[in-house]
Amino acid sequence: QTVVREARTKGLKVGLLRPITLWPFPSVRIAELAARVRGVLVVEMNAGQMLEDVRLAVEGRCPVRFYGRMGGIIPLPDEILPHLEELDREAR
């Protein structure tokens, strides 16, 4: 949520979807959002467990990018923000 606030102060239009459970996977909700956004950044504390599920749900409607940290390391806002900025530039 911190990185969302920081990105918005920089003029980026960003939001956050944080699935609470992996089953059932929120494919329908992700597909609905993918039709309205310019890109999706999947941020995980692993090597991308949900990445392919997100790509399948998005069905090519927008670019999907990934940033992950393994070993229980929490991704920090200052690490995520450059990826959001890059995705924004790419999607314009």
Secondary structure, 3 states (H helix, E strand, C coil): CHHHHHHHHCCCCCCCCCCCCCCCCCHHHHHHHHCCCCCEEEEECCCCCCHHHHHHHHCCCCCEEEEECCCCCCCCHHHHHHHHHHHHHHHC
